[in-house]
Each structure stands twice: as C-alpha cells, then as structure tokens.
C-alpha cells in the first residue's frame, strides 16, 4: 500500500513539473506574439512620405532568391514589357509589382516600375524605387538622372542638383542633363552657374534652339541685353524663321531705341 502511495505521489509531482513548464513555454510564446504584433502596429504608423531606405528595404542579390521564383518573375516581367509596348501602363505596373513580389532582386522590374511612376507624375514613388536602385548600382547614370528628375518634380531642388551633378560626373555627354541642371541653378537664383550649364548643353548639342532661347531669356531678365542679342542672332542662323527669336530680337531693338 505504501509503495502504491509513493508511486502516485511521484506521478503527481512529474505532472506538476510538466504542467509548469508547459505554462511558461506557452506564456513565452504568447508574449513573443504580442511583441511582434506591437512591432507591426508601430511600423504601420510610418507615413507614406517617409522615403528612407533601410537595410531591409535594399534590393537583395539574385542568389538570395529561389530560382523557381526568379523564373516566374522573369515571365511576369516579359508580360509587363508587352503591356508597355501596347501602351497599357496600368497592366504593366501590376505585372512588375507581381514580379517583384516573387523576386525582389529583379532589377529590371524595379527600373520599369520606377519609370512608370515618373511618367505618371508620381515622383515620390519613383524616388523611393530609384533610391533603392542606386543602392544596388551606384553608378548607373539613368537611375541617377531619373532620381534627380523625381526630386525636381517634388521641388527638392538641392537634392535634385546633387544627383544631376552625380549623373554628369558619370556621363557628361548628354546635353539634356546639363540643361536640366541649368534650370535648377536658375531656380535657386544661381544665374551665373545656370548660364554656364546652358553653355555646356550647347557644346553637346549646338543645333538645339531651345537652349539658345532659354539662355537669351535669362540674360534679358538679368539686363545683359548685348549678349542676349548675340545669342538670338545665333538662334536665327540655325532657324531663320524662329518666331520666338524674332520677337525677342524686336523687343531688344525697341529697348535699345528707348535708351
């Protein structure tokens, strides 16, 4: 009888120990779940305007993605390209987003999606994507230039200036980049630098009359009429029937007579 009682007491003791361990384990798991949910709530409070790219948001390397997912993502990307060729940006956007859900390392999907947002006048979305792309490929001139444009569209002139300058450092052969930078300098009130950058654009493309006309307008606004007249004369050498150039020249001639 005593032996039976001892066996029962041992069994009860083991059961109590097991129950205690189970309770602590479950409590710990529940606490972990509560912390995770709390963290999720905190992250959801971030505003849409928060464009800082964290380490977790960086584009992963291709080797980190399941090859099966990469294959499916490439197929979706190709379908997106077909949709773009048909001028169906809405479907293309969905396909590129789906491709990135399967393979976040797919650079081309990031780039095409960013370009869609840029063309749709959604510069904040484009900015975030181009920042991520630049983290992955720092010296890609297209990404640098397009990020500058996205920043310019939001009125972030100082940052836009910085990225246009970086793009020109990588490849200064494109006249449009010099001209875009010139416009930013002018809006920032740095007229001398603006004129210099227009001149750089003209060196790259000396038949583009819009560059000459822009420079002429800026010179007139600054009261540098003699130089403005020379610029207009050059414009008319390229396009003798340019209506805008003729109008500026008439105004300059009238101004000279008044003086």
Helices and strands as residue ranges (DSSP letters): H 2-44, G 55-57, G 62-64, H 67-85, H 89-102, H 107-119, H 123-136, H 141-153, H 157-170, H 175-187, H 191-204, H 209-221, H 225-238, H 243-258
